[in-house]
Amino acid sequence: MGHMSGPILIRGSVSIPEAELMWRFSRSSGPGGQHVNTSDSQVELRFDLANTESLPPVWKERALERLASRLVGGVLSVRASEHRSQWRNRETAAARLSSLLAEATAPPPKARRATRVPRGINERRLQHKKRRAETKRGRTGKDWG
C-alpha cells in the first residue's frame, strides 16, 4: 500500500503539497479490545499555516484570522481516531483539514443590499390585519355563546 495521500485539495486549483503536511501516528485511546493496544491507528495531521507558501496570500491572511483560536504557534492540527484502520483515519484527517481550510479561506459573504418593500405588499398586510381585528372584535359580545 505504501503511503497514501498526495497533495490535499482546498478549492479550485489550490492544494497543499504533501511535503508541507506533518503526520503523527499514535495509539487511539478508549475501547477496542486487544487490537487497540497494538496499532497506531490515531492520526494527527499538522499543517504549518503561518509559514506555508502554497496558499495565496489573501487566503492565508483570512485563514490565520479565522482559525486563530485553533492554531498553536501558527500550526493547524487535526486529529482522527474514529476508525480502526490508520488508513481511513488518515483520509478522515485529510478531509477535515481540507474542509477547515476551504471554509477559512472562503471569500467573505457579499454585503446585503437594502431593498424597499413594495407598497402593495405592506398595504395588503395592513388590510388583512384590520379584517382580522374586526373578526376578533366581533367575538367579545355579551350575548355570544
Secondary structure, 3 states (H helix, E strand, C coil): CCCCCCCEEEECCEEECHHHEEEEEECCCCCCHHHHHHCCCEEEEEEECCCCCCCCHHHHHHHHHHCHHHCECCEEEEEECCCCCHHHHHHHHHHHHHHHHHHHHCCCCCCCCCCCCCHHHHHHHHHHHHHHHHHHHHHHCCCCC
